[in-house]
């Protein structure tokens, strides 16, 4: 009976998404935005084959090389360059045959012959049109077209990674609040006491007991180690609680108001200005890497997703198939992950789309301020435009890219919102 019901629900789910797809395709702006997003993702994935100072294929002294592909192996430590190519100037080698990338420059390649802000339409000192800087150069001679390709990859990575972190956190906390509520989450008195004890012990062994490691190591690696130690302490104490519960020495059950606690935590997070929190955290970190910006954005953007999934689960947990799953003996945790969460993700997709746009805009803002360092991004190109206002291409091109990318994600989110409107997909 239960399997037959699940089969019917599966068919209904497929029909629902088919109707959502039809409604989405009626929105021409959203459809074209999705197509542009595919192009941006293609550029981000194949950025090294589109703009690179190394050839895609070449033949040197009778040996055939694929330098772009080989560089991946070198970076991963799986391969190494021959001695004559390890420090080679790829532009000056004597090639038997060569295939350059469409843009034969990397984002950090310096062309000393075309420095001091060469316009896309002005004179340039190049050997052939193959090496023309189609979008101009900056003060040092960096190719702006290569920088725009690098910025596309960074923008996509920031949006996807940051919102992946936010989605995981939002679904976790939102599911706890929405499914368990204030009266369904019960733990033994012993497990509660052990977890309360694990909090100060985890913080002590994870952070306070390792001051020398924090001083000598990098912030990111030491942070992950500390979080791992805290997680291990909680796992250890819950393992002890599990053994004692099996021995029936855990005491009576206590109800935890999970919804109340999670919602108060969300309110505290929302009461802190996101920009102020980001700037404060970045100021503590010595290593100005784009990776930390992605992680920080993810850790402050989860509250909206949590609220969405909480409200959905408050509705879903009262439906018949959830009650049937519990009546058949499935534990509440299995019911939550197998049946409740998959049927409550609809509003999360809309929130993720708008969230990616916000994450890209935040990353551009940080790069413009110079908080991130080392990666060429749209924001960092905009930053260079302040030194020489006449170099219009340094402001117009990355500004237009940021505007277009944020707009297409907002249009996709708007299209999903309309397509998933219950009045249209019944």
C-alpha positions in Angstrom: 0.0 0.0 0.0 2.7 2.4 1.0 4.8 1.6 -2.1 1.8 2.1 -4.4 1.2 5.5 -2.7 4.9 6.5 -3.2 4.6 5.5 -6.9 1.5 7.7 -7.3 3.4 10.6 -5.6 6.3 10.1 -7.9 4.1 10.4 -11.0 2.4 13.5 -9.5 5.9 15.0 -8.8 7.0 14.4 -12.4 3.8 16.0 -13.7 4.3 19.0 -11.4 7.8 19.7 -12.7 6.5 19.3 -16.3 3.9 22.0 -15.6 6.6 24.2 -13.9 8.8 23.8 -17.0 5.9 24.8 -19.3 5.1 27.9 -17.2 8.8 28.8 -17.1 9.2 28.6 -20.9 6.3 31.1 -21.3 8.6 33.8 -19.7 10.9 34.8 -22.6 13.1 37.0 -20.4 13.7 34.1 -18.0 14.4 31.6 -20.8 16.9 33.9 -22.5 18.5 34.6 -19.1 18.9 30.8 -18.6 20.6 30.6 -22.1 23.0 33.4 -21.2 23.8 31.6 -17.9 24.7 28.5 -19.9 27.2 30.6 -21.9 28.7 32.0 -18.7 29.0 28.6 -17.2 30.7 27.4 -20.4 33.2 30.3 -20.2 33.9 29.6 -16.5 34.5 25.8 -17.1 36.7 26.3 -20.2 38.4 29.6 -19.2 41.9 28.2 -19.5 41.2 27.1 -23.1 39.7 30.5 -24.0 42.4 32.7 -22.5 45.9 31.4 -21.8 49.5 32.4 -22.4 50.2 28.7 -23.0 49.2 27.1 -26.3 46.5 24.6 -26.4 48.6 22.4 -28.6 52.2 22.7 -29.8 55.1 20.8 -31.2 58.6 21.8 -29.9 61.8 20.0 -31.1 59.7 17.1 -32.5 57.8 16.6 -29.2 54.1 17.1 -29.0 52.6 18.9 -26.0 49.2 20.0 -24.7 50.4 22.7 -22.3 47.0 23.8 -21.0 46.0 20.2 -20.0 49.5 19.4 -18.8 49.4 22.5 -16.5 46.5 20.9 -14.6 48.6 17.8 -13.8 51.6 20.0 -12.7 49.4 22.1 -10.4 48.0 18.8 -8.8 51.5 17.4 -8.4 50.8 14.6 -10.8 53.2 15.7 -13.6 56.1 18.0 -14.1 57.4 20.2 -17.0 60.5 19.2 -18.9 63.5 21.3 -17.9 63.5 23.3 -21.1 59.8 24.3 -20.6 59.7 24.8 -16.9 60.6 28.5 -17.1 60.1 29.0 -20.8 58.7 32.1 -22.4 55.9 30.5 -24.5 55.8 33.4 -26.9 59.5 33.0 -27.9 59.7 29.3 -28.4 60.5 27.9 -31.8 57.3 25.9 -32.7 57.0 23.3 -35.4 53.2 23.6 -35.0 51.1 25.6 -32.5 47.5 26.2 -31.7 46.9 29.3 -29.4 43.9 29.9 -27.3 41.4 32.5 -28.8 42.9 35.0 -26.4 46.6 34.2 -26.2 47.1 35.9 -22.7 46.4 34.9 -19.2 44.8 37.3 -16.7 48.1 38.0 -15.1 50.3 38.1 -18.3 52.1 41.4 -18.6 52.6 42.8 -22.1 55.3 45.4 -21.6 54.9 46.7 -25.2 51.3 47.6 -24.6 51.2 48.9 -21.1 49.9 52.4 -19.9 46.2 51.8 -20.8 46.0 50.7 -24.4 42.5 51.3 -25.8 40.7 48.5 -27.7 40.5 50.9 -30.7 43.8 52.7 -30.3 47.3 51.8 -31.6 48.9 48.6 -30.2 52.4 47.2 -30.7 51.6 43.6 -31.6 53.2 41.2 -34.1 49.9 40.2 -35.6 46.2 40.5 -35.1 46.3 37.2 -33.2 47.9 39.0 -30.3 45.7 42.0 -30.4 44.2 43.1 -27.1 40.6 43.2 -28.2 39.4 44.8 -24.9 42.5 46.9 -24.3 45.0 46.7 -21.4 45.5 48.3 -18.0 48.5 50.3 -16.7 50.8 47.3 -16.4 49.8 45.7 -19.7 47.3 43.0 -18.5 44.9 41.9 -21.2 41.4 43.0 -20.1 39.7 40.3 -22.2 41.6 37.6 -20.3 40.8 39.4 -17.0 37.1 39.3 -18.0 37.3 35.6 -18.6 39.0 35.0 -15.3 36.3 37.2 -13.6 33.6 35.1 -15.1 35.0 32.0 -13.6 35.4 33.7 -10.2 31.9 35.1 -10.3 30.4 31.6 -11.1 32.5 29.9 -8.4 31.6 32.5 -5.8 27.9 32.3 -6.5 27.8 28.5 -6.6 30.1 27.7 -3.7 28.8 30.4 -1.4 25.2 29.4 -2.0 26.0 25.7 -1.7 27.3 26.4 1.8 24.2 28.6 2.5 21.9 25.9 1.2 23.3 23.1 3.3 23.2 25.3 6.5 19.7 26.7 5.6 18.2 23.2 4.9 19.7 21.8 8.1 18.5 24.5 10.5 15.2 25.1 8.6 14.4 21.3 8.6 15.1 21.1 12.3 12.8 24.0 13.1 10.0 23.1 10.7 9.8 19.4 11.1 10.5 19.0 14.8 8.8 22.2 16.0 8.7 23.0 19.7 7.2 19.7 20.9 8.5 16.8 18.7 12.3 16.8 19.4 12.9 14.7 22.5 16.3 13.7 23.9 17.3 11.9 27.1 18.4 13.9 30.1 21.8 12.2 29.9 22.3 13.1 26.2 21.3 16.7 26.8 23.8 17.1 29.7 26.6 15.4 27.7 26.0 17.8 24.8 26.0 20.8 27.1 29.3 19.6 28.5 30.7 19.0 25.0 30.2 22.7 24.1 32.9 24.2 26.4 35.2 21.2 26.0 35.0 21.4 22.2 35.7 25.1 22.2 38.6 24.6 24.6 40.3 21.8 22.7 39.5 23.1 19.3 40.5 26.8 19.7 41.9 27.7 23.1 44.4 24.8 23.5 45.9 25.5 20.0 47.2 29.1 20.1 50.6 28.2 18.6 49.1 26.3 15.7 46.9 29.4 14.9 50.0 31.6 15.0 52.1 29.4 12.7 49.6 27.9 10.3 47.2 29.4 7.8 43.9 30.7 9.0 41.8 28.5 6.7 43.5 25.1 7.5 43.6 25.8 11.2 40.0 26.8 11.2 39.0 23.5 9.6 41.1 21.6 12.1 39.5 23.4 15.0 36.0 22.7 13.6 37.0 19.1 13.1 38.1 18.8 16.8 34.8 20.4 18.0 32.9 17.9 15.8 34.9 15.0 17.1 34.2 16.0 20.7 30.4 16.2 20.0 30.6 12.8 18.2 32.4 11.2 21.1 30.0 12.5 23.8 27.0 11.4 21.7 28.6 8.0 21.2 28.8 7.7 25.0 25.2 8.8 25.3 24.1 6.2 22.7 25.8 3.4 24.6 24.3 4.5 27.9 20.9 4.8 26.3 21.2 1.2 25.0 22.0 0.2 28.6 18.8 2.1 29.7 20.8 4.5 32.0 19.9 7.7 30.3 17.1 9.1 32.4 13.8 10.5 31.3 13.1 12.3 28.0 13.2 16.1 27.7 11.5 18.1 25.0 13.7 20.7 23.3 12.0 23.7 21.7 14.0 23.5 18.5 11.8 25.9 16.4 12.1 28.6 19.1 15.9 28.2 19.4 16.5 28.2 15.6 14.2 31.2 15.0 15.8 33.3 17.7 19.3 32.4 16.3 18.1 33.5 12.8 16.8 36.8 14.3 20.2 37.4 15.9 22.0 36.7 12.6 19.6 39.0 10.7 20.0 41.8 13.3 23.7 42.1 12.5 24.4 44.1 9.3 25.8 41.6 6.8 28.3 44.0 5.3 29.6 45.0 8.8 29.9 41.3 9.8 31.8 40.5 6.5 34.2 43.3 6.9 34.8 42.4 10.6 35.6 38.8 9.7 37.8 39.6 6.8 39.8 42.0 8.9 40.7 39.1 11.3 41.9 36.9 8.4 45.5 37.6 7.3 45.2 35.7 4.1 43.2 37.7 1.6 41.9 34.8 -0.5 38.7 34.7 -2.5 38.0 31.3 -0.9 37.4 32.9 2.4 35.0 35.4 0.9 33.0 32.5 -0.6 32.9 30.7 2.8 31.9 33.9 4.7 29.2 34.8 2.3 27.8 31.2 2.6 27.8 31.4 6.4 25.7 34.7 6.5 23.3 33.9 3.6 21.6 30.8 4.9 18.9 32.4 7.0 16.6 33.2 4.2 16.7 29.6 2.9 16.1 28.3 6.5 13.0 30.4 6.8 11.6 29.2 3.5 12.1 25.5 4.2 10.9 25.8 7.7 7.5 27.3 6.5 7.2 24.5 3.9 8.0 21.7 6.4 5.4 23.1 8.8 2.9 22.3 6.1 4.4 19.1 4.7 4.8 17.4 8.1 1.0 17.3 8.5 0.3 15.6 5.1 -0.9 12.0 4.8 2.2 10.4 3.4 4.3 11.7 6.3 1.9 10.3 8.8 1.8 7.0 6.8 5.6 6.7 6.8 5.7 7.2 10.6 2.8 4.7 11.0 4.8 2.1 9.1 7.7 2.4 11.6 10.1 4.7 9.8 12.1 6.8 12.3 11.5 10.6 12.3 15.0 11.2 10.9 14.4 8.9 7.9 11.0 10.4 7.3 12.6 13.8 7.3 15.4 13.1 4.9 13.6 10.7 2.6 10.2 12.2 2.3 9.8 15.6 4.0 12.8 17.6 2.7 12.6 16.5 -1.0 9.0 17.7 -1.1 9.8 21.1 0.6 12.6 22.3 -1.7 10.5 24.2 -4.2 10.9 27.7 -2.6 14.6 27.0 -1.9 15.3 27.0 -5.7 14.0 30.5 -6.0 15.9 31.7 -2.9 19.2 30.2 -4.3 18.8 32.0 -7.6 18.4 35.4 -5.9 21.2 34.4 -3.5 23.7 33.7 -6.2 23.1 37.2 -7.6 23.7 38.8 -4.2 26.8 36.7 -3.6 28.3 37.8 -7.0 27.5 41.4 -6.2 29.2 41.1 -2.7 32.3 39.5 -4.2 32.6 42.4 -6.7 32.3 44.9 -3.9 35.0 43.2 -1.9 37.3 43.0 -4.9 36.7 46.7 -5.7 37.7 47.6 -2.1 40.9 45.5 -2.5 39.9 43.1 0.4 40.6 40.1 -1.8 44.0 39.8 -3.4 45.7 37.6 -6.0 42.7 36.8 -8.3 41.7 38.9 -11.2 38.0 39.6 -10.9 35.5 42.0 -12.3 35.7 44.0 -9.1 39.5 44.2 -9.2 39.4 45.5 -12.9 36.9 48.1 -11.8 39.3 49.1 -9.0 42.0 49.9 -11.6 39.7 52.3 -13.4 39.9 54.7 -10.5 43.5 55.5 -11.3 42.9 56.5 -14.9 39.3 57.6 -15.5 39.9 58.1 -19.2 40.4 54.3 -19.6 36.6 53.9 -20.0 36.9 50.2 -20.9 38.2 49.4 -17.4 34.9 50.6 -15.9 32.3 49.9 -18.6 33.2 46.3 -19.4 33.3 44.8 -15.9 30.5 47.0 -14.8 28.3 45.7 -17.6 29.3 42.1 -16.8 28.3 42.5 -13.2 25.0 44.2 -14.1 24.2 41.5 -16.7 25.0 38.6 -14.5 23.1 39.9 -11.5 20.1 40.7 -13.7 19.9 37.3 -15.4 19.9 35.5 -12.0 17.2 37.8 -10.7 15.2 37.2 -13.9 15.6 33.4 -13.5 14.5 33.7 -9.9 11.5 35.8 -11.0 10.7 33.2 -13.7 10.9 30.3 -11.2 8.7 32.2 -8.7 6.0 32.7 -11.3 6.3 29.2 -12.7 6.0 27.6 -9.2 3.0 29.7 -8.3 0.4 27.2 -7.0 -2.3 28.9 -9.0 -0.5 28.2 -12.3 0.7 24.6 -11.7 -2.4 23.0 -10.3 
